[in-house]
Amino acid sequence: MAKKKAATKKPGGKSTAGAKTLTHLGARGQARMVDVSAKDSTERLAIAEGRVLMKKETLDLVIRGNAKKGDVLGAARLAGIMAAKRTHGLIPLCHPLHITKVEVDIEPDRALPGVIVRATVKVLGQTGVEMEALTAVSIACLTIYDMVKAVEREMHIEGIRLIEKSGGKSGHYRAKE
């Protein structure tokens, strides 16, 4: 059996084998923060979403806004915004960013039953905001769980993913439905 030629790293995260390499790993496999100083500042946007599935009765309580701990959706929206702004303090190799927009939308969906959480994050900078959008969704979902767990512990969080990103060298990405 023939041996595969070893891939060597080229500038920009590409390898000679044609596949992308992991940019947060140094030559010996050690974790490192990527140097983005040579990148152009561009407008970058990321949209992420996730779901919290719950019983119909729990969703009704959330929609009415009279859960024991208060306004579930309002608290989750605020928690998501705060989380996006603090992503660099939660995920070790993320850059601190001057975020220009964070929007967290939470839509009740009786067909699930549950809520769909969607976060949009924007920056004018040298690196993307995918992690900030994903963090906003994750923390908003966890906040919803925390606020109504006394009523239902069977809730579950699912489908947290990047929906869309734009800006930067890699260009536009949209998830397949």
N, C-alpha and C positions, 0 to 999 in steps of 0.2 A: 504494500500500500504506500503510495507516495505521500510525503509529508507536505503539509501546507506551508507556504512561505510565511514567515513571521511578519506581521503587520508592524510598521513603524509609524509613529505619530508625525503628522505634518501640522504646520501652523493652522489654526482655525478649527481644530478638533476633528479633522479628517485623518483617516489612516490610509496607508498605502494599499491596504486590502479593499478599499472602497467603502468600508463601514465607518460610521462615526465612533469616536472614542468617548469615554467618560471624562468630561472636562474637569470634574472635581477630584480627580486622582492624579497625583504626581507620578513621575517616572518609576518610582519604586512602590507605587500603590498606596501611598499615604494621602489622607484627605487634605485638600487645600482649597482656599478660596480663589476663584478665578479672577485674574487681573482684567478688568474691563476698561482700563484707562485709555486704551487706544481705540475703543469703539466710539462711533458717532452717537451723539444724543439724538434720539428720535422719539416721536410719540409712540408709546406702546400701550396696548390694551389687552386685557385678558378677561374672559367670562368663564365662570365655573358654576356648576350646579350640583345639588344633592337633594335627597328626600328623607323625610322622617315619616315612617309608616306607623299608624296607630289605629286603635279601634274608633269606630264612628262616634261613639259617645265621648271619647277623649277629644276628638277633633271638634265636636260641637262645643265643648268647654273652652277650647282654645279660641275658636271663632267668636264666641260670646265675650271673650276678654275678661272673664271673672274667675280665672284660676286662683287658687289659694295664694300663690306667690305674686299675682298681679298680671299685667299685660305681657303675655308670653311672646307674641310676635314683635312687639315694640322692644322688649328686652333683647330678643334674639337678633334683631336688626342692628341694634346698638353694639352688641357683643361682636357681631361680624365685622362691623366697621373698625372697632378698636383692635380686633385681631389682625386685620389686614395691615394696620399701621405698625404693629409690633412683630411682624413675621420674622424679621431679622434676629430678634431676640429669642425666638422659639426654634428656628431651624438653623443649625450651626453655621452653614456655609452660605446663607443668603446675605446679600448686600443690604445695608440700610438704604432706603429709597425715599426721595421726596415725592410722595404720592400726591397726585393732583385731583384724583376723584376716587371715591369708594361709594358704591351704591349696592345695597343689599335688599333684594325684593323677596318677599315670602308670600306665596300664594297657596291658600288652602285648596285641596283637591279632594272632593268627596268621592270620586271614583277610586282613589288609591285605597282606602282613605288615608289622608295625611297631608303633609305640606311639601311644596317644592321650594327650595331655597336657591336663589341665583344671585351671584355677586359679580359685579363689574368693577374692575380696578384699572386706573389709567395713570400713566407717568410720562414725563418728558425726561428721558434718561438713557443710560448706557447699557441697561440690562432689563429684561422683561419682568412682568408682574404676575406670572402664572402662579407662583407659590403664594402670593398675597391673596389672589382670588380664591384659590383652593383652601387656604387657611381661613378666610372669611366665611366660606360655606361650612367648613368643618366645625368651627366654633359656634356659628349660628345654630347648626343642627344640634350640637351638644347642649347648648343653652335651652333649646326647646325641650330636649329630653330631661334636663335637670329640673326645669320648671314644672313639669307635669308627671314626673316619675312616681310621685306619691299616689297618683290616680291609676297609672298604668306602667308596669315595668316591662311589659312585652313589646313596647315600641322598639323599632330598630331603624338604624340609619343606613342608607344604601345609596349607591350610584354616584358617589362624589367623583367628579371628573372635570377635566378641562373641556369646555364647549368650543371656545374660539380664542385665538390670539392673533394679534397683528403688530407690525412694527419690528424693527431690527433687521439684521442680516438674513435671518431664516424666513422672513416674510410672513405670509398669512397662513393660518391653520384653522380648519373647521372640522369638528368631530363628525363622524358619520352617525346618522340617526340610528 
